[in-house]
Amino acid sequence: MPQAEIGIIGGSGLYSMPGLSDVQEHKLDTPFGSPSDAYILGTLEGRKVAFLARHGRGHRILPTELNFRANIYGMKQLGVQRIISVSAVGSLKQEHKPMDFVIPDQFIDRTQQRVSTFFGDGIVAHVAMADPVCPELAGTAASACKKANVPGKRGGTYVCIEGPQFSTRAESNLYRNWGIDVIGMTNLQEAKLAREAEICYVTVAMVTDYDCWHPHHDAVTVNEIIDVLMKNAANATRLVAATIAAMPDQRDCKCGSALAHALITDKKMAPEETRRKLELLVGKYFAGD
């Protein structure tokens, strides 16, 4: 199987990754089903990368319909150690303007219908999620904003809602009262699963508009939002390239050993079928048993 060291997940508006060389397309099967689309492998800034269109090319998959487990597991199959996830979001604060980028370091989960773990069926693990974003990767992305000439802010909270509908005004104002920065529909599950897969993860949240709390929200047209999406996508490609160019070869964070103290199940009682299914994730911890 071809290998990559850095994964890129493209959200609304970012369905391909310009600048890739030596491009190859690979469809993968995983124990959790099929990912959103084929992975596009290539070289960017001298590094082997794998790009995945989160909603599929042509934007065919609802947020709730996304097979998050297959998407992240596929990255693991390719050898990916770091994921840069690009996502369109609404702003819940006046300071985060359309065209700004936010690199959140916290998430709040308001979803209700999604599977957010690889575990179960006889093997239990509880990974730490106090700090759901890799600090090393977030720092690199934040520094890259300046190099890419993109307005960006490191830190803040992303609330993940079920969708596909946008928030009511009451919900939007509630989230503002909680002090939340941006609102989206996809990144929380990715962050949890990347941690279980021991992959570094960062979200680059691209602000498209103010959420419905804003007095001028209703005046924004679909054409205006699409225009911002396209401009954001161009900025995102520069930012991703700058982040990859500045990324250190070695990981000095703790993401790569997230399962070391998280597996609770007595190894002797773990079902063989589940062990085989999760071999890529837990094999090194079950070795010798």
Protein Blocks (a to p, Z undefined) as FASTA:
>chain_A
ZZdfbdcdddehiabdehiahiacdddddfebcafbdcddddeehiacddddfkoghila
cfklpcfklmmmmmmmnopabdcdddddddfbfklcghiacddfbdcdfbfkbcfbfbee
hiacdddfkbmccfklmmmmmmmmmmnopacdeeddddddfbjbdcdfklmmmmmmnopa
bdcfklmmmmmmmmmnopacddddddfbdcfkbmklmmpcfklmmmmmmmmmmmmmmmmm
mmmmmpcfbdcbfklmmmmmmpmbdfklpcfklmmmmmmmmmmmmgoZZ
